[in-house]
Amino acid sequence: MASSRPFDLIVFGSTGFTGRLVAEYLVRREGAPRWAMAGRSLEKLEEVRDEIGAPKDTPLVVADTSEPASLVAMVEQTQCVVTTVGPYTLYGTPLVEACVEMGTDYLDLSGEVLWMRETIERFSERAAETGARIVHSAGFDSIPFDLGVLFLQEEAKRRFGSACSRVRGRVIDMRGTLSGGTAASGQATAEAVAKDPSLLQALMNPFCLSNGFTGVDQPSGQDIEEDLVAGGWVAPFFMAPINTKNVHRSNALLGHPYGEDFIYDEMFLTGTGEAGEQAARGMAAISQAMLGGGGSEAPKPGEGPSKEEREAGGYGVMFFGTHANGETIRVRVSGDKDPGYGSTSKIIAEASIQLIEATPELGGGVWTPAAAFGSALIPTLVERAGLTFEVLD
């Protein structure tokens, strides 16, 4: 990739709610790369630039997903594009294609499994040829989960000499608002399945992103049950169908360091006793609504919580690893802002900088976060993005 390109990074979708947060973060980040704001309207870009306190000379690039030539003109100016323009099923493919052809790195916030499977099948070989590094799911879904499992497994290898064959991801805290983009993505996926029911089989397959590999049977994650390992009742987690597939793909891309018999699931941990069971039933209903697109309460794309609400948010995920020798490991990953906006905007900004500044050995292809960055991204997320990664025992 030519270092003579004018920009290191372009934020496409800077006038949208989440893209604006990414741009605002870069304005205030010490040591930010050479970057530009991009969107469909120059007037709106100028307005947002001024509102977020960006310098008047911040470069602005006009590009539209409905005009492929404008996307090519944008991506050939930069080493990397971060896009928050979704649903990606509707708007993502032309930009991925342009990046692949121009050898430009790309990160998104996609949790749209069927679309991701399509880009893997369509662009992996060509991206390897051009050197474009395409990284999906580089926000709350799925970086805390994908890297959380990797973090646990690296500790298991230090402690036991090999990885844990069974890992449970248990969400213990989530304070924040469902992203409007996430809701729209869920709705787009639901509509695609309604039009072509055969897609449901792929959507339900935990290994549908794993390059043809099929491992052992996995938990459904759809039952309310008492989890003796986690120590409480558990309920379905609405992002598990995305994160689990990315974790299994990471395992495949890395050559199965977790083992070919690796088992992984994610659920909400709601507590003990009757109160925990009741909370699990309530959480199951909420998760079902979110899987269908968030319901009428979900924000629309471009909408989101206030700064005060984002600051008051946060999340925590426990990972319970069980080794073949019977011993266990617990680790925790936490974030200091609401997951869908405040934390996600910091995570994807730092991941993009890591990709262009500190990941020169990674070749072209369609990657997951753990396969692209390994554990090298974790210290940056801790130092700059408000995440914590802790080994508890």
Contacts in CASP RR format, 6 or more apart in sequence:
PFRMAT RR
TARGET T0000
AUTHOR 0000-0000-0000
METHOD contacts of the structure
MODEL  1
MASSRPFDLIVFGSTGFTGRLVAEYLVRREGAPRWAMAGRSLEKLEEVRD
EIGAPKDTPLVVADTSEPASLVAMVEQTQCVVTTVGPYTLYGTPLVEACV
EMGTDYLDLSGEVLWMRETIERFSERAAETGARIVHSAGFDSIPFDLGVL
FLQEEAKRRFGSACSRVRGRVIDMRGTLSGGTAASGQATAEAVAKDPSLL
QALMNPFCLSNGFTGVDQPSGQDIEEDLVAGGWVAPFFMAPINTKNVHRS
NALLGHPYGEDFIYDEMFLTGTGEAGEQAARGMAAISQAMLGGGGSEAPK
PGEGPSKEEREAGGYGVMFFGTHANGETIRVRVSGDKDPGYGSTSKIIAE
ASIQLIEATPELGGGVWTPAAAFGSALIPTLVERAGLTFEVLD
1 79 0 8 1.000
1 103 0 8 1.000
1 104 0 8 1.000
1 105 0 8 1.000
1 131 0 8 1.000
3 79 0 8 1.000
5 76 0 8 1.000
5 77 0 8 1.000
5 78 0 8 1.000
5 79 0 8 1.000
6 34 0 8 1.000
6 36 0 8 1.000
6 59 0 8 1.000
6 77 0 8 1.000
6 78 0 8 1.000
7 33 0 8 1.000
7 34 0 8 1.000
7 35 0 8 1.000
7 36 0 8 1.000
7 59 0 8 1.000
7 77 0 8 1.000
7 78 0 8 1.000
7 79 0 8 1.000
8 33 0 8 1.000
8 34 0 8 1.000
8 35 0 8 1.000
8 78 0 8 1.000
8 79 0 8 1.000
8 80 0 8 1.000
8 356 0 8 1.000
8 357 0 8 1.000
9 26 0 8 1.000
9 33 0 8 1.000
9 34 0 8 1.000
9 35 0 8 1.000
9 36 0 8 1.000
9 78 0 8 1.000
9 79 0 8 1.000
9 80 0 8 1.000
9 81 0 8 1.000
9 82 0 8 1.000
9 352 0 8 1.000
9 353 0 8 1.000
9 356 0 8 1.000
10 35 0 8 1.000
10 36 0 8 1.000
10 37 0 8 1.000
10 38 0 8 1.000
10 61 0 8 1.000
10 74 0 8 1.000
10 75 0 8 1.000
10 77 0 8 1.000
10 78 0 8 1.000
10 80 0 8 1.000
10 81 0 8 1.000
10 82 0 8 1.000
11 19 0 8 1.000
11 22 0 8 1.000
11 23 0 8 1.000
11 26 0 8 1.000
11 35 0 8 1.000
11 36 0 8 1.000
11 37 0 8 1.000
11 38 0 8 1.000
11 82 0 8 1.000
11 84 0 8 1.000
12 38 0 8 1.000
12 39 0 8 1.000
12 63 0 8 1.000
12 74 0 8 1.000
12 81 0 8 1.000
12 82 0 8 1.000
12 83 0 8 1.000
12 84 0 8 1.000
12 85 0 8 1.000
12 95 0 8 1.000
13 19 0 8 1.000
13 38 0 8 1.000
13 39 0 8 1.000
13 83 0 8 1.000
13 84 0 8 1.000
13 85 0 8 1.000
14 20 0 8 1.000
14 22 0 8 1.000
14 23 0 8 1.000
14 37 0 8 1.000
14 38 0 8 1.000
14 39 0 8 1.000
14 45 0 8 1.000
14 48 0 8 1.000
15 37 0 8 1.000
15 39 0 8 1.000
15 40 0 8 1.000
15 41 0 8 1.000
15 44 0 8 1.000
15 45 0 8 1.000
15 47 0 8 1.000
15 48 0 8 1.000
16 48 0 8 1.000
16 84 0 8 1.000
16 301 0 8 1.000
16 302 0 8 1.000
17 180 0 8 1.000
17 301 0 8 1.000
17 302 0 8 1.000
17 303 0 8 1.000
17 304 0 8 1.000
17 341 0 8 1.000
18 84 0 8 1.000
18 109 0 8 1.000
18 179 0 8 1.000
18 181 0 8 1.000
18 302 0 8 1.000
18 340 0 8 1.000
18 341 0 8 1.000
18 344 0 8 1.000
18 345 0 8 1.000
19 82 0 8 1.000
19 84 0 8 1.000
19 345 0 8 1.000
20 48 0 8 1.000
20 52 0 8 1.000
21 341 0 8 1.000
21 342 0 8 1.000
21 345 0 8 1.000
22 82 0 8 1.000
22 84 0 8 1.000
22 345 0 8 1.000
22 348 0 8 1.000
22 349 0 8 1.000
23 37 0 8 1.000
23 48 0 8 1.000
23 49 0 8 1.000
23 52 0 8 1.000
23 54 0 8 1.000
24 52 0 8 1.000
24 53 0 8 1.000
24 54 0 8 1.000
24 345 0 8 1.000
25 345 0 8 1.000
25 346 0 8 1.000
25 349 0 8 1.000
26 32 0 8 1.000
26 35 0 8 1.000
26 349 0 8 1.000
27 52 0 8 1.000
27 53 0 8 1.000
27 54 0 8 1.000
27 55 0 8 1.000
27 58 0 8 1.000
29 349 0 8 1.000
29 384 0 8 1.000
32 353 0 8 1.000
33 353 0 8 1.000
33 356 0 8 1.000
33 357 0 8 1.000
35 59 0 8 1.000
36 58 0 8 1.000
36 59 0 8 1.000
36 60 0 8 1.000
36 61 0 8 1.000
36 77 0 8 1.000
36 78 0 8 1.000
37 45 0 8 1.000
37 48 0 8 1.000
37 49 0 8 1.000
37 54 0 8 1.000
37 58 0 8 1.000
37 59 0 8 1.000
37 60 0 8 1.000
37 61 0 8 1.000
38 45 0 8 1.000
38 60 0 8 1.000
38 61 0 8 1.000
38 62 0 8 1.000
38 63 0 8 1.000
38 74 0 8 1.000
38 81 0 8 1.000
39 45 0 8 1.000
39 61 0 8 1.000
39 62 0 8 1.000
39 63 0 8 1.000
39 64 0 8 1.000
40 62 0 8 1.000
40 63 0 8 1.000
40 64 0 8 1.000
41 62 0 8 1.000
42 60 0 8 1.000
42 62 0 8 1.000
45 60 0 8 1.000
45 62 0 8 1.000
46 60 0 8 1.000
49 56 0 8 1.000
49 58 0 8 1.000
49 60 0 8 1.000
50 56 0 8 1.000
61 74 0 8 1.000
61 77 0 8 1.000
62 70 0 8 1.000
63 70 0 8 1.000
63 71 0 8 1.000
63 73 0 8 1.000
63 74 0 8 1.000
64 70 0 8 1.000
64 71 0 8 1.000
65 71 0 8 1.000
65 85 0 8 1.000
65 91 0 8 1.000
65 92 0 8 1.000
65 94 0 8 1.000
65 95 0 8 1.000
68 94 0 8 1.000
68 97 0 8 1.000
68 98 0 8 1.000
71 94 0 8 1.000
71 95 0 8 1.000
71 98 0 8 1.000
72 98 0 8 1.000
72 101 0 8 1.000
72 102 0 8 1.000
74 81 0 8 1.000
74 98 0 8 1.000
75 81 0 8 1.000
75 95 0 8 1.000
75 98 0 8 1.000
75 99 0 8 1.000
75 102 0 8 1.000
75 104 0 8 1.000
76 102 0 8 1.000
76 104 0 8 1.000
78 104 0 8 1.000
79 104 0 8 1.000
79 105 0 8 1.000
79 356 0 8 1.000
80 104 0 8 1.000
80 105 0 8 1.000
80 106 0 8 1.000
80 107 0 8 1.000
80 352 0 8 1.000
80 355 0 8 1.000
80 356 0 8 1.000
81 95 0 8 1.000
81 99 0 8 1.000
81 104 0 8 1.000
81 105 0 8 1.000
81 106 0 8 1.000
81 107 0 8 1.000
82 107 0 8 1.000
82 108 0 8 1.000
82 138 0 8 1.000
82 348 0 8 1.000
82 349 0 8 1.000
82 352 0 8 1.000
83 92 0 8 1.000
83 95 0 8 1.000
83 106 0 8 1.000
83 107 0 8 1.000
83 108 0 8 1.000
84 108 0 8 1.000
84 109 0 8 1.000
84 348 0 8 1.000
85 91 0 8 1.000
85 92 0 8 1.000
85 95 0 8 1.000
86 92 0 8 1.000
86 110 0 8 1.000
86 181 0 8 1.000
86 184 0 8 1.000
86 185 0 8 1.000
86 301 0 8 1.000
87 112 0 8 1.000
87 181 0 8 1.000
87 184 0 8 1.000
87 185 0 8 1.000
87 186 0 8 1.000
87 187 0 8 1.000
87 188 0 8 1.000
88 108 0 8 1.000
88 110 0 8 1.000
88 111 0 8 1.000
88 112 0 8 1.000
88 115 0 8 1.000
88 185 0 8 1.000
89 112 0 8 1.000
89 114 0 8 1.000
89 115 0 8 1.000
89 185 0 8 1.000
89 188 0 8 1.000
89 189 0 8 1.000
89 192 0 8 1.000
90 188 0 8 1.000
92 108 0 8 1.000
92 115 0 8 1.000
93 115 0 8 1.000
93 118 0 8 1.000
93 119 0 8 1.000
95 106 0 8 1.000
96 106 0 8 1.000
96 119 0 8 1.000
96 123 0 8 1.000
96 134 0 8 1.000
97 123 0 8 1.000
98 104 0 8 1.000
99 105 0 8 1.000
99 106 0 8 1.000
99 132 0 8 1.000
99 134 0 8 1.000
100 123 0 8 1.000
100 126 0 8 1.000
100 127 0 8 1.000
100 130 0 8 1.000
100 132 0 8 1.000
100 134 0 8 1.000
101 126 0 8 1.000
101 130 0 8 1.000
102 130 0 8 1.000
102 132 0 8 1.000
103 127 0 8 1.000
103 130 0 8 1.000
103 131 0 8 1.000
103 132 0 8 1.000
104 132 0 8 1.000
105 132 0 8 1.000
105 133 0 8 1.000
105 134 0 8 1.000
105 135 0 8 1.000
105 352 0 8 1.000
105 355 0 8 1.000
105 356 0 8 1.000
106 132 0 8 1.000
106 133 0 8 1.000
106 134 0 8 1.000
106 135 0 8 1.000
107 135 0 8 1.000
107 136 0 8 1.000
107 138 0 8 1.000
107 348 0 8 1.000
107 351 0 8 1.000
107 352 0 8 1.000
107 355 0 8 1.000
108 135 0 8 1.000
108 136 0 8 1.000
108 137 0 8 1.000
108 138 0 8 1.000
109 137 0 8 1.000
109 138 0 8 1.000
109 139 0 8 1.000
109 141 0 8 1.000
109 181 0 8 1.000
109 344 0 8 1.000
109 348 0 8 1.000
110 116 0 8 1.000
110 136 0 8 1.000
110 137 0 8 1.000
110 185 0 8 1.000
111 136 0 8 1.000
111 137 0 8 1.000
111 141 0 8 1.000
111 142 0 8 1.000
111 182 0 8 1.000
111 185 0 8 1.000
111 242 0 8 1.000
112 185 0 8 1.000
112 186 0 8 1.000
112 188 0 8 1.000
112 189 0 8 1.000
113 189 0 8 1.000
113 202 0 8 1.000
113 203 0 8 1.000
113 208 0 8 1.000
113 209 0 8 1.000
113 241 0 8 1.000
113 242 0 8 1.000
113 245 0 8 1.000
114 189 0 8 1.000
114 192 0 8 1.000
114 193 0 8 1.000
114 199 0 8 1.000
114 202 0 8 1.000
114 203 0 8 1.000
116 136 0 8 1.000
116 137 0 8 1.000
116 209 0 8 1.000
117 202 0 8 1.000
117 208 0 8 1.000
117 209 0 8 1.000
119 134 0 8 1.000
119 136 0 8 1.000
119 366 0 8 1.000
120 209 0 8 1.000
120 211 0 8 1.000
120 366 0 8 1.000
123 134 0 8 1.000
123 365 0 8 1.000
123 366 0 8 1.000
124 365 0 8 1.000
124 366 0 8 1.000
127 133 0 8 1.000
127 134 0 8 1.000
127 364 0 8 1.000
127 365 0 8 1.000
127 366 0 8 1.000
128 363 0 8 1.000
128 364 0 8 1.000
128 365 0 8 1.000
130 364 0 8 1.000
131 363 0 8 1.000
131 364 0 8 1.000
131 365 0 8 1.000
132 364 0 8 1.000
132 365 0 8 1.000
133 355 0 8 1.000
133 359 0 8 1.000
133 362 0 8 1.000
133 363 0 8 1.000
133 364 0 8 1.000
133 365 0 8 1.000
133 367 0 8 1.000
133 372 0 8 1.000
134 364 0 8 1.000
134 365 0 8 1.000
134 366 0 8 1.000
134 367 0 8 1.000
135 351 0 8 1.000
135 355 0 8 1.000
135 367 0 8 1.000
135 368 0 8 1.000
135 369 0 8 1.000
135 372 0 8 1.000
136 246 0 8 1.000
136 366 0 8 1.000
136 367 0 8 1.000
136 368 0 8 1.000
137 143 0 8 1.000
137 146 0 8 1.000
137 242 0 8 1.000
137 243 0 8 1.000
137 246 0 8 1.000
137 368 0 8 1.000
137 369 0 8 1.000
138 347 0 8 1.000
138 348 0 8 1.000
138 351 0 8 1.000
138 352 0 8 1.000
138 369 0 8 1.000
139 343 0 8 1.000
139 344 0 8 1.000
139 347 0 8 1.000
139 348 0 8 1.000
139 351 0 8 1.000
140 239 0 8 1.000
140 315 0 8 1.000
140 339 0 8 1.000
140 340 0 8 1.000
140 343 0 8 1.000
140 344 0 8 1.000
140 347 0 8 1.000
141 182 0 8 1.000
141 239 0 8 1.000
141 242 0 8 1.000
141 243 0 8 1.000
141 246 0 8 1.000
142 239 0 8 1.000
142 242 0 8 1.000
142 243 0 8 1.000
142 246 0 8 1.000
142 247 0 8 1.000
142 368 0 8 1.000
142 369 0 8 1.000
143 347 0 8 1.000
143 351 0 8 1.000
143 369 0 8 1.000
143 377 0 8 1.000
143 381 0 8 1.000
144 315 0 8 1.000
144 317 0 8 1.000
144 333 0 8 1.000
144 335 0 8 1.000
144 347 0 8 1.000
144 387 0 8 1.000
145 169 0 8 1.000
145 239 0 8 1.000
145 243 0 8 1.000
145 246 0 8 1.000
145 247 0 8 1.000
145 266 0 8 1.000
145 317 0 8 1.000
145 333 0 8 1.000
146 243 0 8 1.000
146 246 0 8 1.000
146 247 0 8 1.000
146 250 0 8 1.000
146 368 0 8 1.000
146 369 0 8 1.000
146 370 0 8 1.000
147 333 0 8 1.000
147 369 0 8 1.000
147 370 0 8 1.000
147 373 0 8 1.000
147 374 0 8 1.000
147 375 0 8 1.000
147 377 0 8 1.000
147 378 0 8 1.000
147 381 0 8 1.000
147 389 0 8 1.000
148 317 0 8 1.000
148 319 0 8 1.000
148 331 0 8 1.000
148 333 0 8 1.000
148 389 0 8 1.000
149 167 0 8 1.000
149 169 0 8 1.000
149 247 0 8 1.000
149 250 0 8 1.000
149 258 0 8 1.000
149 264 0 8 1.000
149 319 0 8 1.000
149 370 0 8 1.000
150 250 0 8 1.000
150 370 0 8 1.000
150 374 0 8 1.000
150 375 0 8 1.000
151 319 0 8 1.000
151 331 0 8 1.000
151 333 0 8 1.000
151 375 0 8 1.000
151 378 0 8 1.000
151 389 0 8 1.000
152 164 0 8 1.000
152 167 0 8 1.000
152 319 0 8 1.000
152 321 0 8 1.000
152 329 0 8 1.000
152 331 0 8 1.000
153 163 0 8 1.000
153 164 0 8 1.000
153 167 0 8 1.000
153 257 0 8 1.000
153 258 0 8 1.000
154 375 0 8 1.000
155 329 0 8 1.000
155 331 0 8 1.000
155 391 0 8 1.000
156 162 0 8 1.000
156 163 0 8 1.000
156 164 0 8 1.000
156 321 0 8 1.000
156 323 0 8 1.000
156 329 0 8 1.000
157 163 0 8 1.000
159 327 0 8 1.000
159 329 0 8 1.000
160 323 0 8 1.000
160 325 0 8 1.000
160 327 0 8 1.000
162 323 0 8 1.000
162 324 0 8 1.000
163 257 0 8 1.000
163 258 0 8 1.000
163 259 0 8 1.000
163 262 0 8 1.000
163 323 0 8 1.000
164 258 0 8 1.000
164 321 0 8 1.000
164 322 0 8 1.000
164 323 0 8 1.000
164 324 0 8 1.000
164 329 0 8 1.000
165 258 0 8 1.000
165 259 0 8 1.000
165 261 0 8 1.000
165 262 0 8 1.000
165 263 0 8 1.000
165 322 0 8 1.000
165 323 0 8 1.000
165 324 0 8 1.000
166 262 0 8 1.000
166 263 0 8 1.000
166 264 0 8 1.000
166 321 0 8 1.000
166 322 0 8 1.000
167 258 0 8 1.000
167 262 0 8 1.000
167 263 0 8 1.000
167 264 0 8 1.000
167 319 0 8 1.000
167 320 0 8 1.000
167 321 0 8 1.000
167 322 0 8 1.000
168 227 0 8 1.000
168 229 0 8 1.000
168 230 0 8 1.000
168 264 0 8 1.000
168 265 0 8 1.000
168 266 0 8 1.000
168 267 0 8 1.000
168 319 0 8 1.000
168 320 0 8 1.000
168 321 0 8 1.000
168 322 0 8 1.000
169 264 0 8 1.000
169 265 0 8 1.000
169 266 0 8 1.000
169 267 0 8 1.000
169 317 0 8 1.000
169 318 0 8 1.000
169 319 0 8 1.000
169 320 0 8 1.000
170 227 0 8 1.000
170 230 0 8 1.000
170 234 0 8 1.000
170 266 0 8 1.000
170 267 0 8 1.000
170 268 0 8 1.000
170 269 0 8 1.000
170 317 0 8 1.000
170 318 0 8 1.000
170 319 0 8 1.000
170 320 0 8 1.000
171 237 0 8 1.000
171 266 0 8 1.000
171 267 0 8 1.000
171 268 0 8 1.000
171 269 0 8 1.000
171 315 0 8 1.000
171 316 0 8 1.000
171 317 0 8 1.000
172 269 0 8 1.000
172 316 0 8 1.000
172 317 0 8 1.000
172 318 0 8 1.000
172 332 0 8 1.000
173 314 0 8 1.000
173 315 0 8 1.000
173 316 0 8 1.000
173 334 0 8 1.000
174 268 0 8 1.000
174 314 0 8 1.000
174 315 0 8 1.000
174 316 0 8 1.000
174 339 0 8 1.000
175 312 0 8 1.000
175 313 0 8 1.000
175 314 0 8 1.000
175 315 0 8 1.000
175 338 0 8 1.000
176 305 0 8 1.000
176 309 0 8 1.000
176 310 0 8 1.000
176 312 0 8 1.000
176 313 0 8 1.000
176 314 0 8 1.000
176 315 0 8 1.000
176 338 0 8 1.000
176 339 0 8 1.000
176 340 0 8 1.000
177 299 0 8 1.000
177 304 0 8 1.000
177 305 0 8 1.000
177 309 0 8 1.000
177 338 0 8 1.000
177 340 0 8 1.000
177 341 0 8 1.000
178 290 0 8 1.000
178 294 0 8 1.000
178 298 0 8 1.000
178 299 0 8 1.000
178 340 0 8 1.000
179 299 0 8 1.000
179 304 0 8 1.000
179 340 0 8 1.000
179 341 0 8 1.000
179 344 0 8 1.000
180 298 0 8 1.000
180 299 0 8 1.000
180 300 0 8 1.000
180 301 0 8 1.000
180 302 0 8 1.000
180 303 0 8 1.000
180 304 0 8 1.000
181 301 0 8 1.000
181 302 0 8 1.000
182 340 0 8 1.000
183 290 0 8 1.000
183 293 0 8 1.000
183 294 0 8 1.000
183 295 0 8 1.000
183 298 0 8 1.000
183 299 0 8 1.000
183 300 0 8 1.000
183 301 0 8 1.000
184 293 0 8 1.000
184 300 0 8 1.000
184 301 0 8 1.000
186 291 0 8 1.000
186 292 0 8 1.000
186 293 0 8 1.000
186 294 0 8 1.000
187 292 0 8 1.000
187 293 0 8 1.000
187 294 0 8 1.000
189 203 0 8 1.000
190 291 0 8 1.000
190 292 0 8 1.000
190 293 0 8 1.000
192 199 0 8 1.000
193 199 0 8 1.000
193 200 0 8 1.000
193 203 0 8 1.000
202 208 0 8 1.000
203 241 0 8 1.000
204 241 0 8 1.000
206 218 0 8 1.000
206 244 0 8 1.000
206 245 0 8 1.000
206 248 0 8 1.000
207 213 0 8 1.000
207 214 0 8 1.000
207 215 0 8 1.000
207 245 0 8 1.000
207 248 0 8 1.000
207 252 0 8 1.000
208 245 0 8 1.000
209 245 0 8 1.000
209 246 0 8 1.000
209 248 0 8 1.000
209 249 0 8 1.000
210 245 0 8 1.000
210 248 0 8 1.000
210 249 0 8 1.000
210 251 0 8 1.000
210 252 0 8 1.000
211 249 0 8 1.000
211 252 0 8 1.000
211 253 0 8 1.000
212 252 0 8 1.000
213 252 0 8 1.000
213 256 0 8 1.000
213 260 0 8 1.000
215 260 0 8 1.000
215 261 0 8 1.000
215 262 0 8 1.000
216 260 0 8 1.000
216 261 0 8 1.000
216 262 0 8 1.000
216 263 0 8 1.000
218 244 0 8 1.000
218 263 0 8 1.000
218 264 0 8 1.000
218 265 0 8 1.000
219 263 0 8 1.000
219 265 0 8 1.000
221 236 0 8 1.000
221 237 0 8 1.000
221 240 0 8 1.000
221 265 0 8 1.000
221 266 0 8 1.000
221 267 0 8 1.000
222 236 0 8 1.000
223 236 0 8 1.000
224 233 0 8 1.000
224 234 0 8 1.000
224 235 0 8 1.000
224 236 0 8 1.000
224 277 0 8 1.000
224 280 0 8 1.000
224 281 0 8 1.000
224 284 0 8 1.000
225 233 0 8 1.000
225 234 0 8 1.000
226 232 0 8 1.000
226 233 0 8 1.000
226 234 0 8 1.000
226 277 0 8 1.000
227 233 0 8 1.000
227 234 0 8 1.000
227 267 0 8 1.000
227 269 0 8 1.000
229 320 0 8 1.000
229 322 0 8 1.000
229 328 0 8 1.000
230 269 0 8 1.000
230 318 0 8 1.000
230 320 0 8 1.000
231 269 0 8 1.000
231 271 0 8 1.000
231 272 0 8 1.000
232 269 0 8 1.000
232 270 0 8 1.000
232 271 0 8 1.000
232 272 0 8 1.000
232 273 0 8 1.000
232 276 0 8 1.000
233 269 0 8 1.000
233 270 0 8 1.000
233 271 0 8 1.000
233 272 0 8 1.000
233 273 0 8 1.000
233 276 0 8 1.000
233 277 0 8 1.000
233 279 0 8 1.000
233 280 0 8 1.000
234 267 0 8 1.000
234 268 0 8 1.000
234 269 0 8 1.000
234 270 0 8 1.000
234 280 0 8 1.000
235 267 0 8 1.000
235 268 0 8 1.000
235 270 0 8 1.000
235 279 0 8 1.000
235 280 0 8 1.000
235 281 0 8 1.000
235 282 0 8 1.000
235 283 0 8 1.000
235 284 0 8 1.000
235 287 0 8 1.000
236 267 0 8 1.000
236 268 0 8 1.000
236 283 0 8 1.000
236 284 0 8 1.000
236 287 0 8 1.000
236 288 0 8 1.000
237 266 0 8 1.000
237 267 0 8 1.000
237 268 0 8 1.000
237 287 0 8 1.000
238 286 0 8 1.000
238 287 0 8 1.000
238 288 0 8 1.000
238 290 0 8 1.000
238 291 0 8 1.000
239 266 0 8 1.000
240 265 0 8 1.000
240 266 0 8 1.000
240 267 0 8 1.000
241 291 0 8 1.000
243 266 0 8 1.000
244 264 0 8 1.000
244 265 0 8 1.000
244 266 0 8 1.000
246 368 0 8 1.000
246 369 0 8 1.000
246 370 0 8 1.000
247 264 0 8 1.000
247 368 0 8 1.000
247 370 0 8 1.000
248 262 0 8 1.000
248 264 0 8 1.000
249 368 0 8 1.000
249 371 0 8 1.000
250 368 0 8 1.000
250 369 0 8 1.000
250 370 0 8 1.000
250 371 0 8 1.000
251 257 0 8 1.000
251 258 0 8 1.000
251 259 0 8 1.000
251 262 0 8 1.000
253 367 0 8 1.000
253 368 0 8 1.000
253 371 0 8 1.000
254 370 0 8 1.000
254 371 0 8 1.000
256 262 0 8 1.000
268 280 0 8 1.000
268 283 0 8 1.000
268 287 0 8 1.000
269 318 0 8 1.000
270 276 0 8 1.000
270 277 0 8 1.000
270 279 0 8 1.000
270 280 0 8 1.000
270 283 0 8 1.000
271 279 0 8 1.000
271 280 0 8 1.000
289 295 0 8 1.000
290 298 0 8 1.000
299 305 0 8 1.000
304 341 0 8 1.000
305 338 0 8 1.000
305 341 0 8 1.000
309 338 0 8 1.000
310 337 0 8 1.000
310 338 0 8 1.000
310 341 0 8 1.000
310 342 0 8 1.000
311 337 0 8 1.000
312 338 0 8 1.000
313 337 0 8 1.000
313 338 0 8 1.000
313 339 0 8 1.000
314 334 0 8 1.000
314 335 0 8 1.000
314 336 0 8 1.000
314 337 0 8 1.000
314 338 0 8 1.000
314 339 0 8 1.000
314 343 0 8 1.000
315 334 0 8 1.000
315 335 0 8 1.000
315 338 0 8 1.000
315 339 0 8 1.000
315 343 0 8 1.000
316 332 0 8 1.000
316 333 0 8 1.000
316 334 0 8 1.000
316 335 0 8 1.000
317 332 0 8 1.000
317 333 0 8 1.000
317 334 0 8 1.000
318 330 0 8 1.000
318 331 0 8 1.000
318 332 0 8 1.000
318 392 0 8 1.000
319 330 0 8 1.000
319 331 0 8 1.000
319 332 0 8 1.000
319 333 0 8 1.000
320 328 0 8 1.000
320 329 0 8 1.000
320 330 0 8 1.000
321 328 0 8 1.000
321 329 0 8 1.000
321 330 0 8 1.000
322 328 0 8 1.000
323 329 0 8 1.000
328 393 0 8 1.000
329 391 0 8 1.000
329 393 0 8 1.000
330 391 0 8 1.000
330 392 0 8 1.000
330 393 0 8 1.000
331 389 0 8 1.000
331 390 0 8 1.000
331 391 0 8 1.000
331 392 0 8 1.000
332 388 0 8 1.000
332 389 0 8 1.000
332 390 0 8 1.000
332 392 0 8 1.000
333 387 0 8 1.000
333 388 0 8 1.000
333 389 0 8 1.000
333 390 0 8 1.000
334 387 0 8 1.000
334 388 0 8 1.000
334 390 0 8 1.000
335 343 0 8 1.000
335 386 0 8 1.000
335 387 0 8 1.000
335 388 0 8 1.000
336 343 0 8 1.000
336 386 0 8 1.000
336 387 0 8 1.000
337 343 0 8 1.000
337 346 0 8 1.000
337 386 0 8 1.000
343 385 0 8 1.000
343 386 0 8 1.000
343 387 0 8 1.000
346 384 0 8 1.000
346 385 0 8 1.000
346 386 0 8 1.000
347 381 0 8 1.000
347 385 0 8 1.000
347 387 0 8 1.000
349 385 0 8 1.000
350 377 0 8 1.000
350 380 0 8 1.000
350 381 0 8 1.000
350 384 0 8 1.000
350 385 0 8 1.000
351 369 0 8 1.000
351 373 0 8 1.000
351 377 0 8 1.000
353 380 0 8 1.000
354 373 0 8 1.000
354 376 0 8 1.000
354 377 0 8 1.000
354 380 0 8 1.000
355 362 0 8 1.000
355 372 0 8 1.000
355 373 0 8 1.000
358 376 0 8 1.000
359 372 0 8 1.000
359 373 0 8 1.000
359 376 0 8 1.000
362 372 0 8 1.000
369 377 0 8 1.000
378 387 0 8 1.000
378 389 0 8 1.000
381 387 0 8 1.000
381 389 0 8 1.000
382 388 0 8 1.000
382 389 0 8 1.000
END
